[in-house]
Amino acid sequence: MNYVKDFIKSTREVVNKIGGEVYLVGGYVRDKLISITAQPKDVDFIFNGNIEKFMEELEKRQYKFFPMKQEIGIYRCMLGNNTIDISLMKGSSVEEDLKNRDFTMNAIAIKLSGDKVKVIDPFYGRRSIDNRIIKSVTDTSLEDDPVRILRGIRFYISYGMHFNLDTEKSIQKLGHRIMEMPMERVFKEFMLLLERDNEGKAFEVLDNYGILKNIVPYIEELKTIGKCAYHIEDVFTHMNLTYCVFKDILNGKVSVKGLGLSVFEHKIGEFKLREYLSLACFLHDIGKYEAYRKDGDKVSFWGHEIKGAIIVRNFCRKMKFPKKAENYIESIVYAHMYPLRIFKQNPKDRKNDCYKFFSKYDGYIIEILITAYCDNYATRMLLDAQNEKVRFKMFIEDMLKEYELYCSIKEDKILNGNDVIQILNISGPQVKNVLEDVTRLRYLGKIQTREEALNYLKVKISNKCI
């Protein structure tokens, strides 16, 4: 069902009945002009007239609107997967309203009221679209709201467009003011940029325009270090390559056997885990500047993951990330070296090492493994004398299988708390510890059945181990 088409028809009928003017504006118009086959989910209208009466008439037609900012006349309605926003016109004319928008391609309106549908394009937005140019509506568009710079970068990446010279100069001049704006808005635009960045260009473009150093700490410093026995590139380049590898996984250009991408489709707040994980992949080595040590020709970054986790935590808090997202990114950065340590240790101890890893970071295991894989891939694509990239990929795929086994054992419980209490006569945390011990022994293959687990408890009490 085409909800938008039906709604447009209804708005025209209502306006013809009660009077006023209604215009279709914003991203819906832009995306349709860029590609007629586009199916934008968000649809924006502006209305000039008695908006309360307009809302009443629409509700009579079963459209359920709720106020977003009623004091300035902004209302929203959800229609299937579409979000419909209606705002009261700002200024005395539609041209004045459009003048207050960010870029010319977003300052196009389609008048739906009256006898004929009419395109209103006072700032030549259609010409900008045809020429693949992102141009500010006025000389002060970005100065009035520097967060618009992030939106412009998103369009640059999403549509393969370029800024005109004056807009480009404004971006370079005003990029430092982005972080002076409300952090909730900066966070949203930053994450939308990562969401739309299918090709892994976001951080490179932000850096080229001198914006990234104003948002993420240590960017310039990380360009000056990194070359060592394991890397031939600087840390910033490596972080960006790691981010690009993850984007390639999402796009299917790089495959990891046993990885189901649907796990990254869950959301924290407005955004999916895939966006938060892509950021974690970029930030994974951010602690290396603080951890950098040089002794003669020997360079080390010992403990960089610990310092990085603290930097990431502070970054997320400053940017007003949801608390759950902050914990998610911080945990991944803190533990991203753990899989490599297991890989390099004695294979005979691997089962025990895996259990310790799984039990300590359960809930983040897949993300940590994939970040470690992207990290290694980015390193070994430039320097891989011992063909470690192939061996590490096999290791990560094996670890994914092992984690699947670990999860199945945890879900298929053969003992419960009452069993432990009745046999061992204990309570509280001790019960949990015993159950975890049984899970560990099952994962190690030392207990297979409920009967063997019960016998294990009986041996424990006879040996007075509790």
C-alpha positions, 0 to 999 in steps of 0.5 A, a space after each residue: 500500500 502506498 501510504 504517502 500517495 494516499 496521504 497526499 491525496 487526503 491533504 489536498 482534499 482537506 486544504 480544499 475544504 478548510 483553506 490554507 496552503 500545504 507543501 511537500 518539502 525536504 528529503 522526500 522531494 530531494 530523493 525523488 529528484 535524485 532517483 524516481 525509484 527512491 522510496 524515502 521513508 520520511 516525508 515532510 510537509 509545511 502548512 500555512 494556515 490554521 494547523 489545529 483545524 488541519 490536524 482535526 480534519 486529518 484525524 477525521 480521516 483516521 490519521 493519528 498525529 501527535 505533537 512533537 513541538 506543539 508550541 511551534 506547530 510540529 506534528 508527526 504521524 506513523 503510516 506503516 514504515 513511513 514517518 509523516 511530519 507536518 510543520 507550520 510554515 516559518 515566515 510569511 511565505 514558502 520562499 522565506 521558509 525555504 531560505 532557512 534550510 541548509 542546502 539548495 537541494 533541500 530547499 525545494 517545495 511542491 505546492 499541493 494546494 490549489 488547482 495544480 501541483 507546482 514546484 517551487 525552487 527559488 534557490 535552484 536546487 534542481 540545478 544543484 542536483 543535476 550538477 551533483 553539487 551540494 551548495 549552501 542556501 545562503 552564505 550563513 547557512 552553515 554558520 547559523 547551524 554548524 551541525 549541518 556540516 555533518 549532514 552535508 558530509 552525509 550527502 557527499 558520501 551517500 549521493 556521490 556529490 561534491 561541495 561547491 567552492 564557497 560551501 567547501 570554504 565554509 566547512 573548513 572555516 566552521 568545522 571547529 564549531 560543530 562541538 559547540 552545538 547541542 551534543 544530542 544533535 551532533 551525536 545523531 548526525 554523526 551516527 547517521 553519517 556512519 549509517 549511510 557510509 556503505 563504502 567506508 569513506 566517512 572518516 577519510 572525508 571528515 579528516 580531509 575537511 579538517 572536521 574529524 580532529 574536532 570530534 574524535 581526540 588524538 586524530 592528528 597525534 595518531 598520524 605521527 606514530 604506529 610504524 613498528 614490527 607489526 605495522 608499516 602504516 601510522 595508527 590513524 591509517 590502520 584504524 581507518 583500514 580496520 573500519 573499512 574492512 568491517 564495512 566490506 564485511 557488511 557489504 559482502 565483499 569480505 566473508 567470515 564463515 559462521 558469522 550471521 550479520 543479522 546479529 548486528 541489526 538489533 538496535 540501541 536507541 535509534 541506531 543499529 549495533 552495526 553502526 556502533 560496531 563500525 565506530 568501535 572498529 575505527 576507535 579500537 587503537 585510539 589508546 596508542 598515542 597515550 601508550 606509545 613508548 620508544 626504547 632505542 629502535 624498539 616501539 611498543 604500545 603495551 596497554 593501549 587497549 586499556 587506555 583506549 577504553 577510557 578514552 572511548 568512554 569519555 568520548 561517548 559520554 561527551 557525545 551523549 551516547 546511550 549508556 548501553 552503547 557506551 558500554 558496548 563500544 568500550 567493552 569491544 575496544 578494551 577486549 579487542 586484543 584478547 582473541 589475538 592473545 589466544 591465537 598466539 598461545 599454546 593450542 593445547 590450552 585453547 579450550 580453557 582460554 576460550 572458556 575464560 574469554 567467553 564467560 568474561 565477555 559473554 554478550 560481546 563475543 561476536 563483536 570482539 572477534 570480528 573487531 579482532 579479525 578486521 584489525 588483523 586483516 587491516 594489518 596483514 593486508 599491508 604486511 604479512 610475511 608469514 601468511 598470518 591473515 589466512 591462519 587468523 581467519 580460520 582461527 576466528 571462524 573456529 572461535 565463532 563455532 566454539 562460542 556457538 557451542 558455549 551458548 548452546 551448553 548455557 541454554 541447555 541446562 542439565 542442573 538447576 539451583 535447587 539441585 545444588 542446594 539439595 545436594 550441597 546444602 549451600 546458598 547464595 553466590 556459592 550456588 551460582 559458582 557451582 553451576 558455572 563450574 558445571 557449565 565449564 566442565 561441560 564445555 571442556 567435555 568432562 561432563 556430558 549428562 545430568 547423571 555425570 553432573 549429579 555425580 560431580 556434586 556428590 564427589 565435591 561434597 564427599 571431598 568437602 570442596 565447598 
